[in-house]
């Protein structure tokens, strides 16, 4: 049932995201949720460009979600802070920043396609953050929709225990409702806006008994659900062994526990476009996903000590900034408040920069609209106006109770383009626009090429960079020229060196510098293409004090920025500090950091190194008759086909292809398939580059 959106107690708050592959129906589902809860009075449509959360002109032009958008609504005495996240792989960093501050999520799957590449990626992202999920199998009204096949793909590819709590009534165009296996009732939806039924939602929902023709199947599936839950939950197991089976209250409590622990995933179904299944999904969000009080106290550090903050409005204030963007309202900093409270006019402290800032206004975010608030408390997701230096990932807290929360991790960019203003008089404005872009989206990196003097913009893919450049043109009114995209290569060690001695001695008047280090450098693993960096010390006898060991590690990380082959970043390396020496007066952190940097550079020149190029897993969906041509094209692009299957009269090909070979692939695929082919990509790491690859 819909309720007014006022302040709710923390136990009644749900902070959740909508996660899925592109075109699985995330934004349509979000629109139906807003309409069902009475937040909006007209249903927005993606194809009409009338959605609430896809409010950016580029989102409406392209018909995809680009920027994570937050909205709030109320349902059955609960406040739901919802973030609609992008589904395209190029904007995975938006998903990462959102997941960092969420307590739960709804994963949306296409009932025809099942688990798709990007839905698998966002699922793994949620795993890393420990975010509990429920699953919604969407588009059951489509030709070829199959709930059981979609659930099987969830089980096989994502490896959770799917706990299906609904049985569809009808298939494809005849899909009209569901059987609720928990309460053994039917829910039927009628088309149109003609009334309010169970839950007060879209159209009319009629509750009734299970249809006689589905009664046996519903009983069988209810028993399978009880059995699956009993295998995972001791209270359900105790009742499962009784003649009456597991009671509904016990089953609901067990599903809540399994969802919040991550041991099981509740699966619901429906058709968001046709307004079917929305109310039961909202009920499941309130029943199974955790409130801020149900998740562990947030952890942080300060002065090397771990600190925790409970979701208590009376505790010291602590919040994490996860998104910054400029609007007509001003510079908005989006916060997740983890503990304490903040009121309009309060001052907050950024422990990383040591700066104090004043909160001028607090806003409840409704996509591109905002509702003013007097204060925000633990569990809230809000935007504030007035912060000048806070960035995505900044911690804001009470100065008397400092804490630094772990920021979201941004992925390394893989594609770069050179950008310059068409008119030299606009160079300064372009620099300002690029700096603002990088501030709003940390996955965009702006740098100046030291050899050419060009400004280089790096991001997660072609589309990511296209959107960024178009934003500069639209928002800044700038004419910009863009160079051909280039991939970001890496360098790695194939064969290392041992016992490399480097002595840093500097005497030029005043305090001198002395640092002596002995380094071993080796590949991180035997597999060429492994990424990462590992530093360790085997120094004994205090020959290098611990504070200097940390300085050596910092210097080594500095050296990884440019490799010996072509100045590309170095990865897949393990460095061991085996020995060293100090000087009683001239040794310092600075001296040992310099020794670490210069010593590793020298060691890398002595190692056998190799160039690595980024590769992507490509999933191509094409008509059966076009398979031969598409396979030949993938082979010509140095692709390695890893799988093939038939799905709904089309062929689905999976291949690993170097990212450098995918530029312009969308146009080529359309021409080979008369516009009927489509493809998606996701990063698949790095592999050794061919000898013809550019080294600089």
C-alpha positions in Angstrom: 0.0 0.0 0.0 1.3 3.4 -0.9 2.1 5.9 1.9 3.2 9.5 2.1 6.9 10.2 1.8 7.8 11.7 5.2 10.6 10.9 7.5 10.6 7.2 8.4 12.4 5.5 11.3 15.7 3.9 10.3 14.3 0.3 10.5 11.8 1.2 7.8 14.4 2.5 5.4 15.5 0.5 2.4 18.5 1.7 0.3 18.6 -0.4 -2.9 19.8 -0.3 -6.4 18.3 -1.7 -9.6 21.0 -3.8 -11.4 20.9 -5.6 -14.8 22.3 -6.0 -18.3 21.4 -3.2 -20.7 17.8 -3.4 -22.0 16.7 -5.9 -19.3 14.1 -3.3 -18.2 15.7 -1.6 -15.2 14.5 1.9 -16.0 11.0 0.7 -16.9 10.8 -1.2 -13.6 11.9 2.0 -11.8 9.2 4.0 -13.5 6.5 1.5 -12.6 7.7 1.5 -9.0 7.4 5.3 -8.8 4.0 5.1 -10.3 2.8 2.3 -8.1 3.9 4.1 -5.0 2.2 7.3 -6.0 5.4 9.2 -6.4 4.6 10.0 -10.0 1.2 10.3 -11.6 2.1 9.4 -15.2 4.1 6.4 -16.3 7.3 7.4 -18.1 8.5 5.3 -21.1 12.1 4.8 -22.2 11.1 4.8 -25.9 9.2 8.1 -25.5 12.0 9.8 -23.6 9.6 10.6 -20.7 11.3 8.7 -17.8 12.0 10.3 -14.5 15.5 8.7 -13.9 16.8 8.9 -17.5 16.5 12.7 -17.5 19.7 13.6 -19.2 19.3 14.6 -22.9 21.8 12.0 -24.0 20.0 9.3 -22.1 16.8 10.1 -23.8 18.4 10.4 -27.2 20.2 7.0 -26.8 17.5 5.2 -24.9 19.9 3.9 -22.3 20.8 4.8 -18.7 24.2 6.5 -18.5 24.2 8.1 -15.1 23.1 6.5 -11.8 20.0 8.4 -10.7 18.5 8.4 -7.2 14.8 8.6 -6.3 12.8 8.1 -3.1 9.4 6.7 -2.7 7.3 5.2 0.1 5.5 1.8 0.3 3.7 0.1 3.2 5.2 2.3 5.9 8.7 2.1 4.4 10.9 4.6 2.7 12.7 3.3 -0.3 15.8 5.2 -1.5 16.3 3.7 -5.0 19.2 4.1 -7.4 18.7 3.2 -11.1 22.1 2.1 -12.3 23.4 1.9 -15.9 23.5 -1.5 -17.6 26.2 -0.7 -20.3 29.7 -2.0 -19.4 31.2 1.4 -20.2 29.5 2.9 -17.2 30.3 0.1 -14.7 32.0 2.6 -12.5 28.7 4.3 -11.8 27.4 0.9 -10.6 30.5 0.5 -8.5 30.0 3.8 -6.7 26.3 3.1 -6.2 26.9 -0.4 -4.7 29.4 1.1 -2.3 26.6 2.9 -0.5 23.6 0.5 -0.9 22.2 -2.0 1.5 20.4 -4.2 -1.0 19.6 -4.6 -4.7 17.1 -5.9 -7.1 18.8 -7.8 -10.0 16.6 -7.7 -13.1 16.9 -10.5 -15.7 15.3 -10.9 -19.1 13.0 -13.9 -19.1 14.1 -14.8 -22.7 17.9 -14.2 -22.4 18.4 -15.2 -18.8 21.8 -14.2 -17.4 23.6 -11.9 -19.8 27.2 -10.7 -19.7 26.7 -7.4 -17.9 24.2 -8.9 -15.5 26.9 -11.3 -14.5 29.4 -8.5 -14.1 27.2 -6.4 -11.8 26.3 -9.5 -9.8 30.0 -10.1 -9.2 30.3 -6.4 -8.2 27.5 -6.8 -5.7 29.3 -10.0 -4.4 32.4 -8.0 -3.7 30.5 -5.4 -1.7 28.4 -8.0 0.1 25.1 -6.5 -1.1 22.1 -8.8 -0.5 19.9 -9.2 -3.6 16.5 -10.4 -4.7 15.9 -11.3 -8.4 13.1 -10.1 -10.7 12.7 -12.1 -13.9 11.2 -9.5 -16.3 9.5 -9.5 -19.7 7.5 -12.7 -19.1 5.1 -11.4 -21.7 7.7 -11.8 -24.5 7.7 -14.6 -27.1 10.1 -17.3 -25.8 9.9 -16.2 -22.2 10.7 -19.1 -19.8 11.0 -18.5 -16.0 12.5 -22.0 -15.4 15.2 -21.5 -18.0 16.0 -18.0 -16.6 16.3 -19.4 -13.1 18.5 -22.3 -14.3 20.8 -19.7 -15.9 21.0 -17.9 -12.6 21.9 -21.1 -10.8 24.5 -22.1 -13.4 26.2 -18.8 -14.1 25.9 -16.9 -10.8 25.9 -19.9 -8.4 23.4 -18.7 -5.8 20.6 -20.8 -4.4 17.6 -19.4 -6.3 14.4 -19.6 -4.2 11.4 -19.1 -6.6 8.4 -17.8 -4.7 6.0 -17.3 -7.7 4.5 -19.4 -10.5 3.5 -17.5 -13.7 -0.2 -17.7 -14.8 -0.1 -17.9 -18.6 2.8 -17.6 -20.9 4.0 -14.9 -23.4 1.0 -12.8 -24.5 -1.3 -14.7 -22.2 0.8 -13.9 -19.1 -1.8 -12.3 -16.7 -0.5 -12.9 -13.2 1.3 -15.1 -10.7 0.6 -17.7 -8.0 2.1 -16.6 -4.7 3.6 -19.8 -3.4 4.1 -18.4 0.1 0.4 -17.7 0.7 -1.0 -20.0 -2.0 -3.1 -17.3 -3.7 -3.3 -15.9 -7.2 -2.6 -12.3 -8.2 -4.1 -11.3 -11.5 -3.5 -7.9 -13.2 -5.8 -6.2 -15.6 -4.5 -3.7 -18.2 -5.1 0.0 -17.9 -5.3 2.4 -15.0 -8.8 1.5 -14.0 -8.5 1.0 -10.3 -6.6 0.1 -7.3 -6.3 -3.4 -5.9 -3.9 -5.2 -3.6 -1.1 -2.8 -2.6 -2.8 0.2 -4.3 -0.7 0.0 -7.4 -0.9 0.3 -11.2 -4.1 -1.0 -12.8 -6.2 -3.5 -10.9 -4.9 -6.4 -9.0 -7.3 -9.2 -8.2 -6.5 -11.6 -5.4 -8.0 -15.0 -5.5 -7.5 -18.7 -5.0 -5.0 -20.7 -7.1 -6.5 -21.6 -10.5 -7.6 -25.3 -10.3 -5.5 -26.2 -13.4 -2.4 -24.9 -11.6 -3.1 -26.2 -8.1 -1.1 -29.4 -8.3 1.9 -27.6 -9.9 1.7 -24.9 -7.3 1.7 -27.5 -4.5 4.7 -29.2 -6.1 6.6 -26.0 -6.4 5.7 -24.9 -2.8 7.2 -28.2 -1.6 10.3 -27.7 -3.7 10.7 -24.2 -2.2 10.3 -25.6 1.3 12.9 -28.2 0.6 15.4 -25.7 -0.8 14.9 -23.4 2.2 15.2 -26.3 4.7 18.6 -27.2 3.2 19.9 -23.8 4.1 18.0 -22.7 7.3 17.8 -24.8 10.5 14.4 -23.4 11.7 12.9 -24.3 8.3 14.5 -27.8 8.5 12.9 -28.5 11.9 9.4 -27.8 10.5 10.1 -29.5 7.1 10.4 -32.8 9.0 6.9 -32.4 10.4 3.7 -33.7 8.6 2.4 -30.1 8.1 5.6 -28.9 6.4 7.1 -25.4 6.8 4.6 -22.7 7.8 4.4 -19.5 5.9 5.7 -17.3 8.8 8.7 -19.6 9.2 9.3 -19.6 5.5 9.1 -15.8 5.3 11.5 -15.4 8.2 13.9 -17.9 6.7 13.8 -16.2 3.3 14.7 -12.9 5.0 17.6 -14.5 6.8 18.9 -16.2 3.7 18.6 -13.1 1.6 20.5 -11.0 4.1 23.2 -13.6 4.6 23.6 -14.1 0.9 23.0 -17.8 1.1 19.9 -17.6 -1.0 18.2 -15.3 -3.6 14.4 -14.9 -3.7 13.2 -14.9 -7.3 10.0 -13.1 -8.4 8.7 -12.6 -11.9 6.5 -10.2 -13.9 6.4 -7.8 -16.8 7.4 -4.2 -15.8 6.2 -2.8 -19.1 2.7 -4.2 -18.6 2.6 -3.3 -14.9 2.5 -6.9 -13.7 4.4 -8.0 -10.7 5.4 -4.6 -9.3 3.4 -4.7 -6.0 4.7 -8.1 -4.9 8.2 -7.0 -5.7 7.8 -3.9 -3.5 6.5 -6.2 -0.7 9.5 -8.4 -1.1 11.9 -5.4 -0.9 10.3 -4.4 2.4 10.2 -8.0 3.7 13.6 -9.4 2.7 16.1 -6.7 2.0 17.9 -5.2 5.0 17.5 -1.8 6.6 20.6 0.2 7.6 20.3 -1.3 11.1 20.5 -4.8 9.7 23.9 -4.4 8.1 27.1 -4.4 10.1 28.4 -1.1 11.4 30.5 0.7 8.8 34.2 0.3 9.2 36.9 2.9 8.7 40.3 3.9 9.9 42.1 6.9 11.4 45.7 7.2 12.5 46.2 3.5 11.6 43.5 2.2 13.9 40.2 0.6 12.8 37.1 2.5 13.8 33.4 1.6 13.4 30.2 3.6 13.2 26.7 2.1 13.9 23.7 3.3 12.0 22.6 5.4 15.0 21.3 9.0 14.7 22.8 9.8 18.1 26.3 8.5 17.1 29.0 10.9 15.8 28.4 12.0 12.2 30.0 10.0 9.4 29.1 10.0 5.7 30.6 9.0 2.4 30.4 11.2 -0.8 29.8 8.9 -3.7 28.8 11.2 -6.5 29.3 14.9 -7.4 27.6 16.7 -10.2 26.9 20.3 -11.2 23.3 21.3 -11.8 21.3 24.5 -12.0 20.8 24.2 -8.2 24.5 24.3 -7.7 27.3 21.8 -7.0 25.5 18.7 -5.6 27.4 16.2 -3.4 25.5 13.0 -3.0 26.0 11.4 0.5 25.2 8.2 2.2 24.9 9.1 5.9 26.2 6.1 7.9 25.9 7.4 11.4 24.8 10.5 13.3 22.9 13.3 11.7 23.6 16.5 9.8 21.5 19.6 9.7 21.3 22.5 7.3 24.0 25.0 8.3 26.2 22.5 10.0 29.9 22.3 9.4 31.5 19.0 8.5 35.2 17.9 8.3 37.0 16.0 5.6 39.8 14.1 7.4 41.7 13.3 4.2 42.2 17.0 3.2 41.8 18.5 6.7 39.2 21.0 5.4 36.1 22.1 7.1 33.0 22.7 4.9 29.5 24.1 5.6 26.4 22.4 4.5 24.2 25.1 3.0 21.2 22.9 2.0 20.1 19.3 2.2 18.0 17.8 -0.5 16.1 14.6 -1.0 17.0 13.6 -4.6 14.2 12.8 -7.1 16.3 12.4 -10.2 16.6 15.9 -11.6 14.2 17.3 -9.0 14.9 17.9 -5.3 12.9 18.2 -2.1 14.5 20.4 0.7 15.2 18.8 4.0 16.1 20.3 7.4 18.4 17.4 8.4 19.5 13.9 7.3 20.1 11.0 9.7 21.9 7.7 9.7 20.6 5.5 6.8 19.7 8.5 4.5 20.9 9.0 1.0 20.7 12.7 0.2 22.5 15.5 -1.7 23.9 18.5 -0.1 24.8 22.0 -1.5 27.7 24.1 -0.3 30.6 21.6 -0.2 33.4 23.0 -2.4 36.2 20.5 -2.2 34.6 17.1 -1.4 35.1 14.6 -4.2 33.5 11.2 -4.9 35.1 8.9 -2.3 35.6 11.7 0.3 34.6 11.0 3.9 32.8 13.7 5.9 32.6 13.4 9.6 32.5 15.1 13.0 36.0 16.6 13.7 35.8 15.4 17.3 35.3 11.8 16.1 37.4 11.4 13.0 37.1 8.4 10.7 38.1 7.7 7.0 35.7 5.4 5.2 36.9 3.2 2.3 36.2 5.0 -0.9 34.8 3.3 -4.1 37.5 1.9 -6.3 37.6 3.2 -9.8 38.7 0.9 -12.6 41.7 1.8 -14.8 40.7 3.4 -18.1 41.3 1.3 -21.2 40.6 3.7 -24.1 42.0 7.2 -24.8 41.3 10.0 -27.3 43.1 13.3 -27.9 40.8 16.3 -27.5 41.4 19.9 -28.3 39.3 23.0 -28.7 38.5 23.9 -32.4 39.3 27.6 -31.5 42.5 28.4 -29.6 40.5 31.0 -27.6 38.5 28.1 -26.1 41.5 26.2 -24.7 41.0 27.5 -21.2 37.3 26.7 -21.2 38.0 23.2 -22.4 40.4 22.6 -19.6 37.8 23.8 -17.1 35.1 21.5 -18.7 37.4 18.5 -18.6 38.3 19.1 -15.0 34.6 19.3 -14.1 34.0 16.0 -16.0 36.8 14.2 -14.2 35.4 15.5 -10.9 31.9 14.2 -11.7 33.2 10.9 -13.1 36.4 9.5 -11.5 36.7 6.8 -14.1 37.5 9.6 -16.6 41.2 10.6 -16.5 42.6 13.7 -18.1 46.3 14.1 -18.8 48.7 15.9 -21.0 50.9 13.8 -23.3 54.5 14.8 -22.5 55.7 14.2 -26.1 52.9 15.8 -28.2 51.5 18.3 -25.7 48.0 17.0 -26.5 45.2 16.7 -23.9 44.3 13.1 -23.6 40.9 11.9 -22.2 40.8 8.3 -21.1 37.8 6.2 -20.1 36.2 2.8 -20.0 35.2 2.5 -23.7 34.2 4.2 -26.9 30.7 5.0 -25.7 32.0 6.4 -22.4 34.2 8.8 -24.3 31.5 9.7 -26.8 29.1 10.6 -24.0 31.8 12.7 -22.2 32.7 14.7 -25.3 29.1 15.3 -26.2 28.5 16.5 -22.6 31.3 19.1 -23.1 29.7 20.2 -26.4 26.2 20.5 -25.0 26.9 21.9 -21.5 29.9 24.0 -22.4 28.9 25.1 -25.8 32.3 24.2 -27.1 33.4 23.0 -30.5 35.8 20.1 -29.9 37.9 18.0 -32.2 38.6 14.4 -31.1 41.3 12.0 -32.3 41.0 8.3 -33.1 40.5 6.2 -30.0 43.6 4.3 -28.7 43.7 1.5 -26.2 45.7 1.7 -23.0 48.5 -0.9 -23.0 50.3 -2.3 -20.0 53.8 -3.7 -19.5 54.7 -6.8 -17.5 57.8 -8.7 -16.4 58.3 -12.1 -18.1 61.7 -12.9 -16.5 62.9 -11.1 -13.4 66.2 -10.2 -11.8 67.5 -11.0 -8.3 69.8 -9.0 -6.0 69.7 -5.7 -7.8 71.6 -3.2 -5.7 70.8 0.5 -5.8 72.4 3.1 -3.7 71.0 6.7 -3.6 73.5 9.2 -2.3 73.1 12.9 -2.6 75.2 15.6 -1.1 74.6 19.2 -2.3 74.9 21.2 0.8 72.7 21.0 3.9 71.1 17.7 4.9 72.2 14.9 2.6 70.3 11.9 1.3 71.3 8.2 1.7 69.4 5.1 1.0 70.7 1.6 0.0 68.3 -1.1 -1.2 68.6 -4.6 -2.7 65.6 -5.7 -4.8 64.3 -8.9 -6.3 61.8 -8.5 -9.2 59.7 -11.3 -10.6 56.4 -12.0 -12.4 53.4 -12.0 -10.0 52.3 -15.4 -11.4 53.5 -17.8 -14.1 50.7 -16.7 -16.4 51.6 -13.7 -18.6 48.8 -11.2 -18.4 48.2 -11.3 -14.7 47.6 -7.8 -13.3 48.4 -6.4 -9.9 51.4 -5.5 -7.8 52.8 -7.1 -4.7 55.5 -5.7 -2.4 57.1 -7.6 0.4 60.1 -7.3 2.6 62.4 -10.0 3.9 64.9 -7.7 5.5 66.1 -9.0 8.9 68.0 -7.4 11.8 66.4 -4.0 11.4 68.8 -3.1 8.6 66.0 -1.1 7.0 63.5 0.3 9.6 59.8 -0.3 9.0 59.0 3.3 8.1 61.7 3.2 5.4 60.2 -0.1 4.1 56.9 1.7 3.5 58.8 4.5 1.7 60.5 2.0 -0.6 57.1 0.5 -1.4 55.7 3.9 -2.2 58.8 4.6 -4.5 58.2 1.3 -6.3 54.6 2.2 -6.9 55.8 5.5 -8.4 58.1 3.6 -10.8 55.2 1.4 -12.0 53.6 4.5 -13.8 56.0 4.2 -16.7 57.6 1.0 -18.0 60.8 0.6 -20.1 59.1 -0.6 -23.3 56.9 2.4 -24.2 56.1 4.3 -21.0 53.0 2.3 -20.3 52.0 1.4 -16.7 53.6 -1.8 -15.4 51.5 -4.6 -13.8 51.8 -8.2 -12.8 55.0 -7.7 -10.8 56.2 -8.8 -7.4 59.0 -6.8 -5.8 60.9 -8.0 -2.7 63.1 -5.9 -0.6 65.8 -8.3 0.6 68.4 -6.0 2.1 69.5 -2.4 2.6 71.5 0.0 4.7 70.9 3.4 6.3 73.0 6.4 7.4 72.6 7.7 10.9 72.0 11.3 9.7 71.2 11.3 6.0 68.6 8.5 5.7 65.0 9.6 5.4 61.6 8.7 4.0 62.3 10.8 1.0 65.7 9.2 0.3 64.3 5.7 0.5 61.3 6.5 -1.6 63.7 7.9 -4.3 65.8 4.8 -4.0 62.7 2.6 -4.4 61.6 4.5 -7.5 65.0 4.7 -9.3 66.0 1.2 -8.2 62.9 -0.5 -9.6 63.2 1.5 -12.8 66.8 0.2 -13.2 65.6 -3.3 -12.3 62.8 -3.2 -14.9 65.3 -2.2 -17.6 67.3 -5.4 -16.7 64.2 -7.6 -16.8 62.7 -9.3 -19.8 59.4 -7.5 -20.3 56.4 -7.8 -22.5 53.6 -5.6 -23.8 50.0 -6.4 -22.8 46.8 -5.3 -24.5 43.3 -5.2 -23.0 40.8 -7.8 -24.3 37.0 -7.9 -24.0 34.5 -10.8 -23.8 32.1 -10.1 -26.7 28.6 -11.6 -26.8 27.2 -11.3 -30.3 23.5 -12.1 -31.1 22.8 -12.6 -34.8 20.4 -14.4 -37.1 21.4 -18.0 -37.8 22.1 -17.3 -41.5 24.6 -14.6 -40.6 26.8 -16.8 -38.3 29.4 -17.7 -40.9 30.2 -14.1 -41.9 30.2 -12.9 -38.2 32.6 -15.7 -37.2 34.9 -14.8 -40.1 34.9 -11.1 -39.1 35.7 -12.0 -35.4 38.6 -14.2 -36.6 39.9 -11.3 -38.7 39.8 -9.2 -35.6 42.0 -11.7 -33.8 39.0 -12.9 -31.8 38.9 -16.3 -30.1 35.4 -17.9 -30.1 34.7 -19.5 -26.8 31.0 -20.5 -27.1 27.9 -20.7 -29.3 24.3 -21.4 -28.5 20.8 -21.0 -30.1 18.3 -18.8 -28.3 14.9 -17.9 -29.7 15.8 -18.5 -33.4 19.0 -16.5 -33.1 22.6 -17.6 -32.6 24.5 -16.2 -29.6 28.3 -16.2 -30.0 30.8 -15.6 -27.3 34.4 -14.6 -28.1 37.4 -12.9 -26.6 38.6 -10.0 -28.8 41.4 -7.4 -28.4 39.8 -4.1 -27.5 41.8 -2.4 -30.2 40.0 -4.5 -32.8 36.5 -3.5 -31.6 36.6 0.1 -32.7 33.9 0.5 -35.4 32.6 -3.0 -34.8 29.0 -1.9 -34.3 28.8 -0.4 -37.8 30.4 -3.5 -39.3 28.1 -5.9 -37.5 25.0 -4.0 -38.6 26.1 -4.1 -42.2 26.8 -7.9 -42.1 23.4 -8.7 -40.5 21.1 -6.1 -42.2 20.8 -4.3 -38.9 19.5 -7.4 -37.0 22.7 -8.1 -35.1 23.7 -6.8 -31.7 26.6 -7.2 -29.3 27.7 -6.5 -25.8 31.2 -6.4 -24.2 32.8 -6.6 -20.8 36.4 -6.3 -19.8 38.3 -9.6 -19.7 41.7 -8.6 -18.6 45.0 -8.4 -20.5 46.9 -10.7 -22.8 50.3 -10.5 -24.5 50.2 -8.1 -27.4 51.4 -9.1 -30.9 54.9 -8.0 -32.0 53.3 -5.4 -34.3 51.5 -3.6 -31.5 52.8 0.0 -30.9 55.2 0.3 -27.9 54.6 4.0 -27.5 
